[in-house]
Amino acid sequence: MRNVKSRRTLHAREIMPKQITLAVAILAASVIAVVTIVASSARYEHATSGIAAEPRVERCRLRDPRAPLRPIPNPPRADPREVALGARLFDDKRLSSDDSISCASCHVLALGGADGRRLSVGIGGAIGAINAPTVLNSGLLFAQFWDGRAQTLEEQIDGTLHDPAEMASSWPDILAKLARDPALVQRFRELYPEGLEAATVKRAIATFERSLLTPDSAFDRWLCSDDAALDSSAIRGVALFTEYGCVSCHQGVAIGGNMFQKFGVAGDYFATREPTASDRGRYNVTGELADRYVFKVPRLRNVALTAPYFHDASAPTLEVAVTVMARYQLGRTIPSDDLADIVAFLRALTGELPRVAP
């Protein structure tokens, strides 16, 4: 696997001549989106191994096969026993150093795969440094974490377990605790020739996470030619989402999550406050000045369930989030009627939440 620091970052460059117009910047972002999709296709196929290429709806007749927004695909093909084991581990507090929190503590499936907090709470009441994204549809993303420092879900698990503000744990400690559970050890032996190891724990959890797709949203049904799936406001919102240029960064199956972009293409988002370490975004991974304030573009699936928004959780509502995006990414002020229609579209992205047996 290549070192993540050596990966080519695909986004609008931070330092552009002042004479370049905003229109050119937005056009560049659109071209970059296409390049990113092509360049990341191999990583996408790896991360979603087993996911069929066709939409989740079995008899879907796409309204426009060329459209940049796509329905949720079929769930991954996986051993149900492995998915169940991953679900068990996802909810297992023994993965944290003091047995107080699990993955599910910050990624509550019933709450849209997030926790509704500005910053999540780790062991001993430690406060995280960045807003926790949803785990739903995370298998569709080309990289993990806001700064994209993990290429796979398995790699992401390491970061969470070792972070002192999250689980503050280590693999030797975790494996020692799990090894004292004979029934759990037996489940690993039945599934994996190597039995209980760090790699198999990560594989089970990642397999479960890849199963957390949210199909059958109203928007997906509309994409599959169900004219009654969206009301008139949401349909106008779909068109406006494209016309304003939001789709330049938010496209594909997850409606985002397949490219990096600077937060502040059309204005300095951080001008009114001192940026924090988390605000530096991808710069923390690459050390390149052009990556300062660059983040993985968030997916918009189920976005109505995952407030507050942005890496700094500064937007409490969708209306505020869209207004801020329009100002700092597009250099636009969106009229109230258009804003209401775009938000209606975003609310139509809520799909069928996963049902996990206790």
C-alpha positions in Angstrom: 0.0 0.0 0.0 1.3 3.4 -0.8 2.1 5.8 1.9 -0.9 8.2 2.2 1.4 11.2 2.2 2.6 10.3 -1.3 -0.9 10.3 -2.8 -1.6 13.0 -5.3 -4.1 15.4 -3.7 -6.8 16.4 -6.2 -8.5 19.7 -5.5 -8.6 23.4 -6.5 -5.2 24.9 -5.7 -5.1 27.2 -2.8 -2.8 29.8 -4.3 -4.3 31.1 -7.6 -3.5 34.4 -9.3 -5.8 37.1 -8.2 -6.8 37.9 -11.7 -8.4 34.4 -12.2 -12.1 34.8 -12.0 -14.4 32.9 -9.7 -16.0 31.4 -12.8 -12.7 29.9 -13.9 -12.2 28.5 -10.3 -15.6 26.8 -10.4 -14.9 25.4 -13.9 -11.6 24.1 -12.6 -13.4 22.4 -9.7 -15.7 20.8 -12.1 -12.8 19.4 -14.2 -11.1 18.2 -11.1 -14.2 16.4 -10.0 -14.1 14.4 -13.2 -10.3 13.7 -12.9 -10.8 12.7 -9.3 -13.5 10.2 -10.2 -11.4 8.6 -12.8 -8.2 8.6 -10.7 -9.9 7.1 -7.7 -11.9 4.4 -9.5 -9.5 1.6 -8.5 -9.5 2.7 -4.9 -13.3 3.0 -5.0 -13.6 -0.5 -6.4 -11.3 -1.9 -3.7 -13.2 -0.1 -0.9 -16.5 -1.3 -2.1 -15.4 -4.8 -3.1 -18.4 -6.9 -3.7 -20.8 -4.1 -4.3 -22.7 -4.5 -7.5 -22.5 -1.8 -10.1 -26.2 -1.6 -10.6 -28.5 0.6 -8.4 -29.9 -0.9 -5.2 -33.5 -1.0 -6.7 -33.5 -4.2 -8.6 -35.7 -3.0 -11.5 -34.4 0.5 -11.6 -34.9 2.4 -14.9 -32.6 5.4 -14.6 -34.2 8.7 -15.4 -30.9 9.9 -16.9 -28.0 7.3 -17.2 -25.6 10.2 -17.7 -26.5 12.1 -14.6 -23.7 12.8 -12.1 -25.9 11.7 -9.1 -26.5 7.9 -8.8 -28.7 5.7 -6.7 -27.3 3.6 -3.8 -25.9 0.3 -5.2 -26.5 -3.2 -4.0 -25.0 -4.0 -0.6 -21.7 -5.8 -0.5 -21.6 -9.6 -0.9 -20.3 -10.8 2.4 -20.6 -13.8 4.8 -23.6 -12.9 7.1 -21.6 -14.4 10.0 -18.8 -11.9 9.3 -21.2 -9.0 9.2 -22.8 -10.1 12.5 -19.4 -10.4 14.1 -18.4 -7.0 12.9 -21.7 -5.6 14.3 -20.9 -7.2 17.7 -17.4 -5.7 17.7 -18.7 -2.3 16.6 -20.8 -2.2 19.8 -18.0 -3.7 22.0 -16.7 -1.3 24.7 -13.7 -3.6 25.3 -12.1 -1.9 22.3 -11.5 1.2 24.4 -8.8 1.3 27.0 -11.2 1.7 30.0 -14.1 -0.3 28.5 -16.3 2.8 28.5 -17.0 3.5 24.8 -17.5 1.6 21.6 -17.6 2.6 17.9 -21.4 2.9 18.4 -20.9 5.5 21.1 -20.1 8.2 18.5 -21.8 6.5 15.5 -25.3 5.8 16.5 -27.1 4.1 13.7 -30.5 5.3 14.8 -29.3 8.9 14.7 -28.0 8.7 11.1 -24.7 7.1 12.0 -23.4 10.1 14.0 -24.0 11.3 17.6 -25.5 14.8 17.1 -22.7 16.4 19.1 -20.5 19.2 18.0 -17.5 17.2 19.2 -17.7 13.6 20.4 -16.7 12.5 23.8 -14.0 9.9 24.3 -12.6 8.0 27.3 -12.5 9.8 30.5 -14.6 12.6 29.1 -12.0 13.6 26.5 -13.3 15.9 23.9 -12.5 15.3 20.2 -11.0 17.9 18.0 -13.3 17.5 15.0 -16.9 16.8 14.3 -17.6 13.0 13.9 -18.9 12.1 10.4 -21.6 9.5 9.9 -20.5 5.9 9.4 -23.4 5.2 7.0 -22.3 4.7 3.4 -18.7 5.1 4.5 -17.8 2.1 2.3 -18.6 4.3 -0.7 -15.9 6.9 0.1 -12.5 7.1 -1.6 -10.8 7.9 1.7 -11.6 8.1 5.4 -11.5 11.0 8.0 -12.0 14.6 7.1 -8.4 14.9 6.0 -8.4 11.7 4.0 -5.4 10.3 5.9 -6.8 6.7 5.8 -7.4 5.0 2.5 -9.6 2.2 3.8 -12.0 1.5 6.6 -9.5 -1.0 8.1 -6.9 1.7 8.2 -9.4 4.1 9.7 -10.1 1.7 12.6 -6.4 2.0 13.7 -6.6 5.8 13.9 -9.7 5.7 16.1 -8.5 3.0 18.5 -5.1 4.7 19.1 -6.4 8.3 19.4 -6.0 9.5 23.0 -9.1 11.6 22.7 -11.2 8.6 21.5 -10.5 5.0 22.5 -6.8 5.5 23.6 -6.2 1.8 23.2 -3.7 -0.6 21.7 -3.9 -3.9 19.9 -2.1 -6.0 22.5 -4.6 -4.7 25.2 -7.6 -5.2 23.0 -6.6 -8.7 21.9 -5.8 -9.7 25.5 -9.3 -8.7 26.6 -11.1 -10.3 23.7 -9.1 -13.6 24.1 -10.7 -14.0 27.5 -14.1 -14.5 25.8 -14.2 -18.1 24.6 -17.4 -17.7 22.6 -15.9 -14.8 20.7 -12.7 -16.6 20.1 -14.6 -19.5 18.6 -16.5 -17.2 16.2 -13.1 -15.9 14.9 -11.8 -19.5 14.5 -14.9 -20.4 12.5 -14.5 -17.4 10.1 -10.7 -16.9 9.8 -7.9 -19.5 9.5 -5.7 -17.1 11.6 -8.3 -16.7 14.3 -8.4 -13.7 16.6 -5.9 -11.1 15.4 -5.8 -7.4 14.9 -6.2 -7.8 11.2 -9.3 -10.0 11.6 -10.9 -7.7 14.1 -10.5 -4.8 11.6 -11.7 -7.0 8.8 -14.9 -7.9 10.6 -15.7 -4.3 11.7 -14.9 -2.9 8.2 -17.1 -5.6 6.6 -20.0 -4.6 8.9 -19.4 -0.9 8.1 -19.5 -1.6 4.3 -22.9 -3.2 4.8 -24.3 0.1 6.2 -25.8 1.4 3.0 -29.0 3.4 3.1 -31.0 2.6 -0.1 -34.5 3.6 -1.1 -34.4 7.3 -0.4 -37.1 9.4 -2.1 -34.4 10.8 -4.4 -33.2 7.3 -5.4 -36.8 6.3 -6.3 -37.1 9.5 -8.3 -33.8 8.7 -10.1 -35.3 5.4 -10.9 -38.1 7.1 -12.7 -40.7 7.2 -9.9 -42.2 10.6 -10.7 -44.3 10.7 -7.5 -41.2 10.2 -5.2 -40.4 13.9 -4.9 -42.6 16.9 -4.5 -42.3 19.9 -6.7 -40.0 21.8 -4.3 -37.5 18.9 -4.1 -37.5 18.5 -7.9 -36.7 22.2 -8.2 -34.0 21.7 -5.6 -32.4 18.9 -7.7 -32.2 21.3 -10.7 -30.9 24.2 -8.5 -28.2 21.9 -6.9 -26.8 21.5 -10.4 -27.4 25.0 -11.7 -25.6 26.6 -8.7 -22.6 24.3 -9.1 -23.0 22.3 -5.9 -22.8 19.1 -8.0 -19.2 20.0 -9.0 -18.1 18.6 -5.7 -21.1 16.7 -4.4 -21.7 13.9 -7.0 -21.6 10.2 -7.5 -23.3 7.5 -5.4 -22.6 9.1 -2.0 -23.2 12.6 -3.4 -19.7 13.6 -2.2 -16.9 11.7 -0.6 -14.9 11.2 -3.8 -12.6 14.2 -4.0 -10.8 16.8 -1.9 -11.7 20.5 -2.0 -10.5 23.7 -0.2 -13.0 25.1 2.3 -13.1 28.7 1.0 -12.8 28.7 -2.8 -14.6 32.0 -3.1 -13.8 33.6 0.3 -11.8 33.2 3.5 -13.9 31.0 5.7 -11.4 31.3 8.6 -11.0 35.1 8.4 -13.0 35.8 11.5 -11.2 33.4 13.8 -7.8 31.8 14.5 -7.6 28.5 12.6 -7.1 25.4 14.8 -5.0 22.4 14.0 -8.1 20.6 12.7 -8.9 23.5 10.4 -5.6 22.8 8.5 -7.3 19.8 7.0 -5.2 17.8 4.5 -2.1 20.0 5.3 -1.7 17.9 8.4 -1.3 14.8 6.2 0.9 16.2 3.3 2.6 19.2 4.8 1.9 21.1 1.5 0.8 24.7 1.7 -1.7 24.1 -1.1 -3.5 21.6 1.1 -4.1 24.0 3.9 -7.9 24.2 4.6 -8.5 21.3 2.2 -10.9 18.5 3.3 -12.6 15.5 1.8 -15.9 16.7 0.4 -18.6 15.4 2.8 -21.2 12.9 1.5 -24.8 14.3 1.5 -26.6 11.0 1.9 -28.9 11.2 5.1 -27.6 14.7 5.7 -30.9 15.8 7.3 -30.1 13.4 10.2 -26.5 14.5 10.9 -26.5 18.1 12.2 -24.4 20.0 13.1 -22.5 20.4 9.9 -18.9 20.9 8.7 -15.7 19.7 10.3 -16.1 22.4 12.9 -19.8 21.8 13.5 -20.4 25.5 13.0 -23.7 25.1 11.0 -26.6 24.0 13.2 -29.1 23.5 10.3 -29.2 22.6 6.7 -30.3 26.2 5.8 -27.3 27.6 7.5 -25.0 25.0 5.9 -26.2 25.7 2.4 -26.0 29.5 2.9 -22.4 29.2 4.1 -21.5 26.9 1.2 -23.0 29.2 -1.3 -21.0 32.2 0.1 -17.6 30.6 0.6 -17.6 27.9 -2.2 -19.6 29.6 -4.9 -19.4 33.3 -4.1 -23.2 33.4 -4.3 -26.2 34.6 -2.1 -29.1 32.2 -2.6 -32.6 33.6 -2.5 -34.9 32.2 0.2 -37.1 30.4 -2.3 -34.1 28.6 -3.9 -32.7 27.8 -0.5 -35.9 26.1 0.6 -36.0 24.0 -2.6 -32.4 22.9 -2.2 -33.0 21.9 1.4 -36.1 20.0 0.3 -33.9 18.1 -2.1 -31.3 17.4 0.7 -34.0 16.1 3.0 -35.1 13.7 0.2 -31.6 12.0 0.5 -32.6 10.2 3.7 -32.6 6.5 2.9 -33.6 3.3 4.7 -31.5 3.1 7.8 -29.8 -0.2 8.6 -31.5 -2.6 11.0 -29.0 -4.4 13.1 -30.1 -7.3 15.3 -29.2 -6.8 19.0 
